[in-house]
């Protein structure tokens, strides 16, 4: 009986492996060309490809042709399943010769569709039905262009970002298209420079096949934002949903200073230094402390704030109305609550600081419930043996009329109550 079960399991495993490998040899007959570019020496053409279906990806191709013959390209699905993205590609590279004139994509029943031809007079590669005379030369989108559009207003910005050419492409050369199966929208991205800093512009459009299900038009513009990857800061420039308010003050965003030393100076505990400025800390924006400390074990989505040595951040009080409590001008209490985190001590007054300050403890979950079960099973431990929380000292510094409250936090695994008090007393404000 045992041998029979082993044989059945082995057969199932073999069939699964055969299926997953076999999908990689399936021909894709629905591949479409969404972008292309020719190298300066005209020996290579880069083809942007994607499947028309909502399921599946392209992993590669075979070229049946070239030279004095047309290029007949046969595309293949990815391995590991019908909708696996393993080994998927968005762009392929095709070597071309000077006498190459046509490129075809494979279609059902052994057929092919002409997707690109070379103009005999100009030598340029164009789509069928176009001529070199009416192929528009795309300009590069720049930050200066974006600033001017923001000055003109949302409609001007929207009109430019929905101005597609005859083949459905945006009229700028440096935008790259991205289509994800996990999203309701497809996107254009481009990177621009401003005073030595790199920013990413994202344009998002509703997918044609599902737009009407959500009350939108095909390829309707959903939102536009600009993002500064170095700090995770961003600015929403356009939003179709009226519940959100865009901000076209792009100049202020571009000129924003990300330097905490402009606002505060402090003496860090020995072995610590300020890390990079970040906009997405749990307690607002600021810097984590960096040093030679072992990182606590944690789940995939756990905020960095909860497993690093500590940090400094500030938040605007308007985001936490009623959570920073004063009585007769005296800083009395903090009641800021966060998911998977909470205050686990009484609030204490800290004397000798540059602003009024209070101190408390926060306990933070390092794992979700599902991750906790998985961790215990993997390590063979019980719930009593599992330690899935981190505990931090938190000091809050502010005055009643201040717009901001500053937060200092230190991991109790490495630092004492005296350390957080000393750190809070060392803070000097420059503003």
C-alpha positions in Angstrom: 0.0 0.0 0.0 2.8 2.4 0.9 4.6 1.7 -2.3 1.4 2.3 -4.3 1.0 5.7 -2.5 4.6 6.7 -3.3 4.0 5.8 -6.9 0.9 7.9 -7.1 2.5 10.9 -5.5 5.5 10.5 -7.7 3.3 10.4 -10.8 1.4 13.5 -9.6 4.7 15.4 -9.0 6.0 14.4 -12.5 2.7 15.6 -14.1 2.9 18.9 -12.3 6.5 19.5 -13.2 5.7 18.5 -16.8 2.9 21.0 -16.9 4.9 23.8 -15.5 7.8 23.2 -17.8 5.5 22.5 -20.7 3.9 25.9 -20.6 7.2 27.4 -21.5 7.0 25.8 -24.9 3.5 26.9 -25.7 3.4 29.4 -28.5 1.8 32.8 -27.9 -0.2 33.9 -30.8 -1.6 37.1 -29.3 1.6 39.2 -28.8 1.3 42.8 -29.7 3.9 45.5 -30.3 3.6 48.5 -28.0 7.0 50.1 -28.6 10.1 49.8 -30.7 13.5 51.6 -31.2 16.4 51.0 -33.5 20.1 51.2 -32.3 22.3 54.0 -33.7 24.3 51.6 -35.8 21.0 50.1 -37.1 22.1 46.5 -36.2 19.6 45.9 -33.5 15.9 46.7 -33.0 14.3 46.6 -29.5 10.7 45.5 -29.5 8.3 46.2 -26.7 5.9 43.3 -26.5 3.0 42.2 -24.4 0.1 39.7 -24.7 -3.3 41.0 -25.6 -4.9 38.5 -23.2 -5.4 39.3 -19.5 -3.5 36.0 -18.7 0.0 35.1 -19.4 3.4 36.6 -20.3 6.1 36.4 -23.0 9.4 34.7 -22.1 11.2 34.7 -25.4 10.9 34.1 -29.2 12.4 32.3 -32.1 13.3 34.1 -35.3 12.4 32.2 -38.5 13.9 34.4 -41.1 16.1 37.5 -41.5 18.8 38.4 -44.0 17.2 38.4 -47.4 13.9 37.1 -45.9 11.4 38.7 -43.6 11.8 38.1 -39.8 9.0 35.7 -38.7 8.9 35.8 -34.9 7.4 33.0 -32.9 6.7 33.9 -29.2 6.6 31.5 -26.3 4.8 31.6 -22.9 6.7 31.6 -19.6 7.5 28.5 -17.6 5.8 27.5 -14.3 2.2 27.9 -15.3 -0.3 29.6 -17.6 -0.2 32.9 -15.7 3.3 32.7 -14.3 5.5 35.8 -14.6 8.7 33.7 -14.1 11.2 34.8 -16.7 8.8 37.2 -18.3 10.1 40.0 -20.6 8.7 43.3 -21.8 11.3 44.0 -24.4 13.2 41.7 -26.8 16.2 42.4 -28.9 16.3 41.4 -32.6 19.4 41.6 -34.7 18.8 43.1 -38.1 20.8 43.5 -41.3 20.8 46.4 -43.8 18.7 44.4 -46.3 16.0 43.4 -43.8 12.6 44.9 -44.7 9.8 43.2 -42.7 9.1 41.9 -39.3 6.1 39.6 -38.6 4.6 38.2 -35.4 3.1 34.7 -35.3 -0.7 34.3 -35.2 -3.2 31.4 -34.8 -3.3 28.5 -37.3 0.3 29.1 -38.5 -0.3 32.6 -39.7 1.7 35.8 -39.3 0.9 39.5 -39.0 3.2 42.2 -40.4 4.0 44.6 -37.6 7.0 46.6 -38.9 8.4 47.5 -42.3 11.4 49.5 -43.5 10.6 52.5 -45.6 12.6 52.0 -48.9 13.2 55.7 -49.4 14.3 56.7 -45.9 15.4 53.4 -44.4 13.3 54.0 -41.3 11.4 51.3 -39.6 7.7 52.1 -39.4 4.4 50.4 -38.8 2.3 49.2 -41.7 0.1 52.0 -43.1 2.5 54.8 -42.0 4.9 56.7 -44.0 8.1 58.3 -42.9 6.6 61.7 -43.7 3.8 61.3 -41.1 5.8 59.5 -38.4 6.0 62.0 -35.6 9.3 62.6 -34.0 8.8 62.2 -30.3 10.3 64.8 -28.0 11.6 64.1 -24.5 9.5 65.0 -21.6 11.3 67.3 -19.1 10.7 68.6 -15.7 10.5 72.1 -17.2 7.6 71.0 -19.3 5.9 69.6 -16.2 6.4 72.8 -14.3 4.8 74.8 -17.1 1.8 72.4 -17.3 1.3 72.6 -13.6 1.2 76.4 -13.9 -1.5 76.2 -16.6 -3.7 73.9 -14.4 -5.1 70.4 -14.2 -6.9 70.4 -17.5 -3.7 71.4 -19.4 -1.9 68.6 -17.6 -4.6 66.1 -18.4 -4.8 67.1 -22.1 -1.1 66.6 -22.7 -1.0 63.3 -20.8 -4.0 61.9 -22.9 -2.6 63.0 -26.3 -1.8 59.7 -27.9 -0.6 59.2 -31.5 -2.3 57.0 -34.1 -0.9 53.8 -32.6 -1.9 54.7 -29.0 1.4 55.9 -27.7 2.2 58.9 -25.6 3.9 61.7 -27.6 7.1 61.6 -25.6 10.1 59.4 -26.1 11.2 58.8 -22.5 8.0 57.4 -21.1 8.0 53.6 -20.6 4.8 51.6 -20.5 4.1 49.1 -17.8 1.2 46.7 -17.7 0.7 44.5 -14.6 -1.9 41.7 -14.3 -2.4 42.6 -10.6 -3.6 46.2 -11.3 -6.8 47.7 -12.7 -4.7 50.3 -14.5 -1.7 50.4 -16.8 1.1 53.0 -16.4 3.6 55.2 -18.0 6.8 56.0 -16.1 9.7 58.4 -16.9 12.6 59.8 -14.9 13.5 63.5 -15.0 16.3 65.5 -13.4 16.0 68.7 -11.3 19.1 70.3 -9.8 20.9 67.1 -9.5 18.0 65.1 -8.1 16.2 62.3 -9.9 12.4 62.2 -9.9 9.9 59.6 -11.3 6.7 60.7 -13.0 3.9 58.1 -13.1 0.8 58.3 -15.3 -1.9 55.8 -14.7 -4.8 54.8 -17.1 -7.7 52.4 -16.7 -7.3 49.2 -18.6 -9.7 49.0 -21.6 -11.0 45.5 -20.8 -12.3 46.5 -17.3 -12.7 50.3 -17.3 -16.5 50.2 -17.9 -17.0 47.8 -15.0 -15.8 50.5 -12.7 -17.6 53.4 -14.4 -14.6 54.7 -16.5 -13.8 55.0 -20.1 -11.2 52.9 -21.9 -7.7 54.2 -21.2 -9.1 57.0 -19.1 -6.5 58.9 -17.1 -6.7 57.9 -13.5 -3.9 59.9 -11.8 -0.6 61.7 -12.2 2.1 61.9 -9.6 5.7 62.8 -9.2 7.9 60.8 -6.8 11.3 61.4 -5.2 12.7 57.9 -4.7 15.5 59.0 -2.4 13.0 59.8 0.4 9.8 58.1 -0.7 8.2 61.6 -1.0 5.6 62.2 -3.6 3.1 64.8 -4.9 -0.3 64.1 -6.5 -0.7 66.3 -9.5 -3.9 65.0 -11.0 -6.6 62.6 -9.7 -9.9 61.6 -11.5 -11.5 60.7 -8.1 -12.9 63.9 -6.7 -12.4 62.6 -3.1 -8.7 63.4 -3.5 -7.3 66.8 -3.9 -4.2 67.2 -6.2 -1.5 69.8 -5.5 0.0 71.6 -8.4 2.5 73.5 -6.4 5.4 71.5 -7.9 8.0 74.2 -7.3 7.7 73.9 -3.6 7.9 70.1 -3.9 11.0 70.3 -6.0 12.7 72.8 -3.7 11.9 70.9 -0.5 15.0 70.4 1.7 15.4 66.8 3.1 17.9 67.6 5.8 16.9 67.1 9.5 19.9 69.1 10.7 18.3 72.2 9.3 15.7 71.9 12.1 17.4 70.0 15.0 20.7 69.0 16.4 21.2 66.1 18.8 23.8 64.0 20.4 23.3 60.3 19.5 24.2 57.4 21.7 27.7 56.0 21.0 27.8 53.8 17.9 24.7 55.5 16.2 24.5 57.9 13.3 21.6 59.4 11.3 20.5 57.4 8.3 18.9 58.7 5.1 15.9 61.1 5.3 12.6 59.2 4.8 9.1 60.4 4.3 7.3 57.1 5.3 8.3 56.4 8.9 5.4 55.3 11.2 5.7 58.6 13.2 6.0 60.8 10.1 9.1 61.9 8.3 12.7 61.8 9.6 15.7 59.5 9.9 16.3 56.1 11.4 19.4 55.6 13.5 22.1 53.4 11.9 24.7 51.4 13.7 26.3 48.0 14.3 23.2 46.4 15.8 21.6 43.1 15.0 18.3 43.5 13.2 15.4 41.9 15.1 13.6 39.1 13.2 10.4 40.4 11.7 7.6 39.8 9.1 7.6 40.9 5.5 5.5 44.1 6.0 6.8 45.2 9.3 7.9 48.9 9.4 11.6 49.5 9.7 10.9 51.7 12.8 10.0 48.6 14.8 13.2 46.5 14.3 16.0 49.0 14.0 18.0 50.7 16.8 15.8 53.8 16.8 15.2 57.1 15.1 13.9 60.7 15.1 10.8 61.9 13.2 8.2 64.6 13.3 4.5 64.8 12.4 2.1 67.6 11.9 -0.4 67.8 14.8 -3.3 68.4 12.4 -3.1 64.7 11.4 -3.6 63.6 15.0 -6.2 66.0 16.5 -6.8 65.4 20.2 -3.8 63.0 20.5 -1.3 65.6 21.7 -2.9 66.8 25.0 -2.1 70.0 26.8 -3.7 71.2 30.0 -3.3 74.9 30.9 -0.3 75.1 28.6 1.4 72.0 30.1 2.2 69.0 27.9 0.3 66.2 29.7 -0.4 63.2 27.5 0.0 61.4 24.1 -2.5 59.0 22.7 -1.3 58.3 19.2 -2.4 54.8 18.2 -1.1 52.7 15.4 -2.1 49.3 13.9 -0.2 46.5 15.5 1.3 48.8 18.1 0.3 50.4 21.4 1.4 52.3 24.5 2.3 49.9 27.3 3.3 52.3 30.1 2.2 55.4 31.9 3.1 58.8 30.4 6.0 60.5 32.2 7.3 64.1 32.1 10.9 64.6 30.9 12.6 67.7 32.4 15.5 69.6 31.1 14.5 69.6 27.4 14.5 72.4 24.8 10.8 71.9 24.5 8.2 70.3 26.7 8.6 66.5 26.6 6.9 63.3 27.7 8.1 59.7 27.7 6.3 56.3 27.3 6.8 52.8 26.0 5.4 51.3 22.8 5.1 47.6 22.0 5.0 46.7 18.3 4.0 43.5 16.6 6.9 42.2 14.4 4.7 39.5 12.7 1.1 39.2 11.5 -1.0 36.5 13.0 -0.4 34.3 9.9 3.4 35.0 10.0 3.4 34.1 13.7 1.9 30.6 13.1 4.3 30.0 10.2 7.3 31.1 12.2 6.4 28.8 15.2 5.8 25.9 12.9 9.0 26.5 11.0 11.1 26.8 14.2 9.2 24.2 16.2 8.4 26.5 19.1 5.4 27.1 21.2 3.4 30.3 21.7 5.1 30.8 25.1 8.5 30.5 23.5 7.7 32.9 20.7 8.8 36.5 21.1 7.1 38.5 18.3 7.2 42.0 19.7 9.7 44.9 20.0 9.5 47.4 22.7 10.7 51.0 22.3 11.1 54.1 24.5 9.4 57.1 22.8 9.9 60.7 23.7 7.7 63.4 22.3 8.8 67.1 22.2 6.6 70.0 21.4 4.9 73.2 22.6 1.2 73.9 22.6 1.3 76.3 19.7 3.8 74.3 17.6 2.6 72.8 14.4 4.8 69.8 14.8 5.6 67.2 17.4 9.1 65.7 17.3 9.5 62.0 18.2 12.6 60.2 19.4 12.6 56.4 19.8 15.1 53.9 21.0 14.9 50.1 21.0 14.8 48.7 24.6 16.8 45.7 23.4 19.8 48.0 23.2 19.0 51.2 25.2 17.9 52.1 28.6 15.4 54.7 29.9 18.3 56.9 30.8 19.5 56.8 27.2 16.2 58.1 25.8 16.1 60.8 28.5 19.6 61.9 27.7 18.9 61.9 24.0 15.7 64.0 24.5 17.7 66.5 26.6 20.3 66.8 23.9 17.9 68.0 21.2 18.4 71.7 20.2 16.0 73.3 17.7 17.3 75.6 14.9 13.9 77.0 13.9 
